């Protein structure tokens, strides 16, 4: 089944599979393959999808890095238990330090 969509101010304001209703509302025929969800949760036609602001990109990267840090917390326990050599532990500490520095830099932007 084809759907009909109406675009207003860059976002999809209406969707219907009913041709008569679509014609009354001024909808254009589009396929669902042309519809994407934007960073803001709104639906857009593919060619109308807005770029993410840098602040959103930074926030997503910060969350990703914090996830890496949380997932890597067990490395310290493994080192304490003797499962890592000093060299392996130093590599992991350097990686965690780099993540924290990147978080601080992104939070400052």
MOSULWO-V653601 format. One record per residue. PSI is psi in whole degrees, -180 to 180 (none if undefined). NEAR is the number of other C-alpha atoms within 12 Angstrom. D_FIRST is the distance of its C-alpha to the first C-alpha in Angstrom with 2 decimals. Layout:
BEGIN
psi | near | d_first
PSI | NEAR | D_FIRST
PSI | NEAR | D_FIRST
END
This chain:
BEGIN
psi | near | d_first
134 | 11 | 0.00
147 | 17 | 3.79
156 | 24 | 6.54
136 | 30 | 10.00
148 | 33 | 13.13
130 | 28 | 16.78
126 | 27 | 19.50
127 | 19 | 22.98
35 | 14 | 25.96
-16 | 21 | 24.04
157 | 25 | 21.77
120 | 29 | 18.39
-15 | 21 | 19.48
144 | 26 | 16.34
137 | 30 | 12.60
146 | 26 | 10.47
-2 | 21 | 7.11
115 | 19 | 9.71
-43 | 20 | 10.83
-45 | 15 | 14.35
-41 | 19 | 14.92
-43 | 23 | 13.77
-40 | 19 | 16.22
-34 | 15 | 18.94
-1 | 20 | 18.74
31 | 19 | 18.71
154 | 24 | 15.53
147 | 28 | 14.58
125 | 28 | 11.35
157 | 24 | 10.96
158 | 18 | 9.07
-20 | 21 | 9.75
-20 | 15 | 12.43
-1 | 21 | 14.39
128 | 26 | 14.79
151 | 22 | 17.97
127 | 22 | 20.13
171 | 22 | 23.55
-24 | 19 | 26.92
4 | 15 | 27.11
-13 | 13 | 24.02
157 | 22 | 22.11
140 | 29 | 18.80
154 | 31 | 19.28
148 | 31 | 17.84
-43 | 22 | 19.32
-5 | 17 | 21.97
2 | 20 | 23.00
121 | 23 | 23.64
152 | 20 | 27.26
149 | 17 | 29.90
138 | 16 | 31.37
154 | 13 | 34.82
-34 | 14 | 37.69
-37 | 16 | 38.49
-43 | 18 | 35.14
-44 | 17 | 35.62
-45 | 21 | 39.16
-41 | 23 | 38.18
-41 | 19 | 35.68
-40 | 22 | 38.37
-45 | 25 | 40.95
-40 | 20 | 38.82
-46 | 19 | 38.32
-40 | 27 | 42.09
-35 | 23 | 42.99
-42 | 17 | 40.81
-45 | 22 | 42.74
-45 | 26 | 45.99
-41 | 16 | 45.12
-25 | 13 | 44.02
3 | 21 | 47.26
-31 | 17 | 49.60
-16 | 18 | 50.48
-40 | 25 | 52.11
-42 | 24 | 55.12
-39 | 13 | 55.62
-37 | 17 | 55.42
-45 | 21 | 58.07
-38 | 14 | 60.27
-1 | 12 | 59.96
17 | 13 | 61.10
-11 | 15 | 57.91
143 | 19 | 57.92
169 | 16 | 60.82
-40 | 15 | 62.01
-44 | 12 | 60.45
-43 | 17 | 57.03
-40 | 23 | 57.26
-37 | 16 | 58.29
-43 | 17 | 55.23
-39 | 24 | 52.96
-41 | 22 | 54.86
-39 | 15 | 54.49
-45 | 19 | 50.73
-39 | 25 | 50.52
-43 | 19 | 52.83
-40 | 18 | 50.64
-46 | 25 | 47.56
-40 | 24 | 49.58
-40 | 18 | 50.87
-39 | 23 | 47.40
-48 | 25 | 46.30
-43 | 18 | 49.37
-45 | 16 | 48.70
-37 | 22 | 45.06
-27 | 20 | 46.13
-15 | 12 | 48.73
none | 14 | 46.32
END
